[in-house]
Amino acid sequence: MTESSVPAKTHLVEVGHYSLLYLLLFQLVSAFVEGIYVSGFLGTSIPAEVVSVVLFLSPLVLVLLPTDLSGRPLGLVGEAMLACRIAEPLLLARWRLHVAGLGVARSLIRCPSLLRGRQDSEE
């Protein structure tokens, strides 16, 4: 294996990783918004929907952390996001909103952490 092919393969793996990450993010966001609308059509109370939308503000948790989210905690957040995506279609409509919201929150926390880690490695 030549030295020039190694960076190309790692670049392809990185592109595949980010592609999968954003695919899961968009699928979870669409399921989450769908759950909010279904909840609204069922006539449930407004506060449950408003609290669900607050999950979009989850990246603000990163401001409260003293250090970067990297290593094992970042991996656990990613695994939890993937678990939410896998479990979401299997649940009843009432629970889909909550599981998709948690998945969106976890992916919105994971994306900035990954990009910050990538920026640090390039410097």
VEXDREN-2710 file (C-alpha; in Angstrom, 1 decimal):
% VEXDREN-2710
k/r/px/py/pz
1/MET/0.0/0.0/0.0
2/THR/1.5/3.3/-1.0
3/GLU/1.6/6.3/1.3
4/SER/-0.7/8.4/-1.0
5/SER/-3.5/5.8/-0.8
6/VAL/-3.7/5.8/3.0
7/PRO/-4.9/9.4/3.3
8/ALA/-7.4/8.8/0.5
9/LYS/-8.9/5.8/2.3
10/THR/-9.1/7.7/5.6
11/HIS/-10.7/10.6/3.8
12/LEU/-13.3/8.2/2.3
13/VAL/-14.0/6.7/5.7
14/GLU/-14.5/10.2/7.1
15/VAL/-16.8/11.2/4.3
16/GLY/-18.8/8.0/4.9
17/HIS/-19.0/8.7/8.6
18/TYR/-20.3/12.2/8.2
19/SER/-22.7/11.2/5.5
20/LEU/-24.2/8.5/7.8
21/LEU/-24.3/11.0/10.7
22/TYR/-26.2/13.6/8.7
23/LEU/-28.6/11.0/7.2
24/LEU/-29.5/9.9/10.7
25/LEU/-29.9/13.6/11.8
26/PHE/-32.3/14.4/8.9
27/GLN/-34.3/11.2/9.5
28/LEU/-34.6/11.9/13.2
29/VAL/-35.5/15.6/12.6
30/SER/-38.3/14.6/10.1
31/ALA/-39.7/12.0/12.5
32/PHE/-39.5/14.5/15.4
33/VAL/-41.4/17.2/13.4
34/GLU/-43.9/14.6/12.2
35/GLY/-44.5/13.6/15.9
36/ILE/-45.1/17.2/16.9
37/TYR/-47.7/17.6/14.2
38/VAL/-49.4/14.3/15.0
39/SER/-49.4/15.3/18.6
40/GLY/-51.1/18.6/17.7
41/PHE/-53.7/16.9/15.5
42/LEU/-54.6/14.5/18.3
43/GLY/-55.6/17.4/20.4
44/THR/-53.1/17.0/23.2
45/SER/-52.0/20.1/25.2
46/ILE/-49.7/22.7/23.8
47/PRO/-47.0/22.5/26.6
48/ALA/-46.0/19.0/25.6
49/GLU/-45.2/20.2/22.1
50/VAL/-43.4/23.3/23.3
51/VAL/-41.3/21.2/25.6
52/SER/-40.5/18.9/22.7
53/VAL/-39.3/21.8/20.6
54/VAL/-36.9/22.8/23.4
55/LEU/-34.9/19.7/22.4
56/PHE/-33.7/21.6/19.4
57/LEU/-31.8/23.8/21.8
58/SER/-29.8/20.9/23.2
59/PRO/-26.4/22.1/21.8
60/LEU/-26.5/24.8/24.5
61/VAL/-25.5/22.0/26.9
62/LEU/-22.0/22.1/25.3
63/VAL/-21.6/25.7/26.6
64/LEU/-22.0/24.4/30.2
65/LEU/-19.4/21.6/29.8
66/PRO/-15.9/22.6/31.1
67/THR/-14.1/20.6/28.4
68/ASP/-14.8/19.2/24.9
69/LEU/-17.0/16.2/24.5
70/SER/-14.6/13.7/23.0
71/GLY/-13.5/10.2/23.2
72/ARG/-15.8/7.7/25.1
73/PRO/-18.6/10.2/26.0
74/LEU/-18.8/11.3/22.3
75/GLY/-19.1/7.6/21.3
76/LEU/-21.8/7.0/23.8
77/VAL/-23.8/10.0/22.5
78/GLY/-23.5/8.6/19.0
79/GLU/-24.5/5.1/20.0
80/ALA/-27.5/6.5/21.8
81/MET/-28.5/8.5/18.7
82/LEU/-28.3/5.4/16.6
83/ALA/-30.3/3.4/19.1
84/CYS/-33.0/6.2/19.0
85/ARG/-33.1/6.0/15.2
86/ILE/-33.4/2.2/15.3
87/ALA/-36.1/2.1/18.0
88/GLU/-38.2/5.1/16.7
89/PRO/-40.1/3.2/13.9
90/LEU/-41.0/0.3/16.2
91/LEU/-42.8/2.5/18.8
92/LEU/-46.3/3.7/19.0
93/ALA/-47.0/7.2/17.8
94/ARG/-47.1/8.6/21.3
95/TRP/-43.6/7.5/22.1
96/ARG/-42.1/8.3/18.6
97/LEU/-42.1/12.0/19.4
98/HIS/-40.1/11.5/22.6
99/VAL/-37.6/9.1/21.2
100/ALA/-37.1/11.1/18.0
101/GLY/-36.6/14.2/20.1
102/LEU/-34.0/12.6/22.2
103/GLY/-32.2/11.3/19.1
104/VAL/-32.3/14.8/17.6
105/ALA/-30.9/16.3/20.8
106/ARG/-28.1/13.8/20.9
107/SER/-27.2/14.3/17.2
108/LEU/-27.3/18.1/17.6
109/ILE/-24.8/17.7/20.5
110/ARG/-22.6/15.2/18.6
111/CYS/-22.3/17.3/15.4
112/PRO/-20.6/20.4/16.9
113/SER/-18.3/18.1/19.0
114/LEU/-17.2/16.2/15.9
115/LEU/-16.6/19.3/13.9
116/ARG/-14.6/20.9/16.8
117/GLY/-12.5/17.7/17.1
118/ARG/-11.8/17.7/13.3
119/GLN/-10.8/21.4/13.4
120/ASP/-8.4/20.7/16.3
121/SER/-6.8/17.8/14.4
122/GLU/-6.3/20.0/11.2
123/GLU/-4.3/22.6/13.2
END
